[in-house]
Amino acid sequence: MGYVLKAVLSSAQHPEYGQITVPFPIPDEKYDRMIELLEPLEIGDALRQDCRADELDSFYTVLNRLVGSLVNFDELDYLAKRLDSFDDGEAAQFQGMACKLGVSNIKDFINLTFCCQQATVITDFSDLDAIGRQHYMTMQGGGCRIEELERLDGRKFALDLILNHLEGRITPYGVVYDNGMKLEQLYEGKAKKVFATSDPNVVIVSYKDDATAFNGLKKGTITGKGAINNRMTNNLMRRLEEKGVPTHYVEELSDRETAVKKVSIVPLEVIIRNISAGSFAKRFGVEEGIVFDAPTIEFSYKNDDLGDPLMNSYHALALKLATQEEIDLIKKYAFAVNDLLRGFMKKIGIDLVDFKLEFGKTSDGTIVLADEISPDTCRLWDEQTHEKLDKDRFRRDMGGAEEAYEEVMRRLMGDQ
């Protein structure tokens, strides 16, 4: 077929502008050209659902439920990329659960791609032993030890499912057992979405291209940012783990998605500064670019409604945001991260000006580094030219944000 889905799109506001047929997913090297082709129809906005899906052609016939609805162009592309990675079993799980749950909008279809693997879908009843074994592995989160499978009476396990679990739903894609699965997006922030998994201690983080500044007052898009931030964060988290800094990182799943430990975020944003810049320079009336003799550390209260106000450790203790032991450990890790990141960046000709960190507590109370480390959260200047290679290019309307993010990625990752 050569595509996951092919959509005939038109403008929701101006259908008289005509239609365009787009095969998804769109290769990265063709994305910019495709956006240009959408401009005469006045569709393709990064945030709005401004496209009407007039027709759809796909192996995933359940997606026909989107016909006639309004969709966001990038979300449609993202859904196709998610589905492009599915094997036959996952395709049956996705379509079967979409049918059982009555999914009919683009966001729920995307959410479903993260959790449909928890369902059991029987498409062929001729081999009960195989059905039982597959169902057992699904209930174990997708895998188990070989010796467990060898001891399992697959036929008996399958018959128990079929005869005693009456919630099975007959669909065009097989008989579907949801195994208690819920379609659940846990959180959507300014730069990421978080999805539940079958493991209560693991979630999936999906990075977006959305860009914000000044606590969300300025909004826009940096094309490709989500993939760059995801891969860069994972690269640095792995390096920090090797040096003894515990992180939430578990596994990189794709260019934009990563499995991480589920944590409760400590509501203290930690800012480390090595060179004067940004709000520090403005607050103290000094020029940017002063190299400090020693790094500074600041805390801010993680609260968008209050504008993330600065606070000290005594404020944090008074508000019971963290214990003294936790604050001391967070400071220790933050300075260690600074030393390590400065070394990593120095090797690739970049000055680490300042950066923001967030920490979280796992289910057993362990403090780990969480969130991300990227041009979104770090000020990065070229060592020789002092060119800004971070989100300041977006904040200050300097242009070239995409190129700056790509340059940091190129230097850090090389040919990886």
Secondary structure, DSSP 8 states (H G I E B T S, - for coil): --SSEEEEEEESS-GGG-EEEEEES--HHHHHHHHHHHGGGT---SSS--EEEEEEEES-GGGGGGTTSEE-HHHHHHHHHHHHT--HHHHHHHHHHHHHHT--SHHHHHHHHTTGGGSEEES--S-HHHHHHHHHHHHTTS---HHHHHH--HHHHHHHHHHH-TT-EEETTEEEE-TT----EEEE-SSEEEEE-SSTTEEEEEE--EEEETTTTEEEE-TTHHHHHHHHHHHHHHHHHHTT--BSEEEE-SSSEEEEE--EE-SEEEEEEEE--HHHHHHHT--TT-EEEEEEEEEEE--GGGT--EE-HHHHHHTTSS-HHHHHHHHHHHHHHHHHHHHHHHTTTEEEEEEEEEEEE-TT--EEEES--STTTEEEEETTT--B-STHHHHTT-S-HHHHHHHHHHHHHTT-
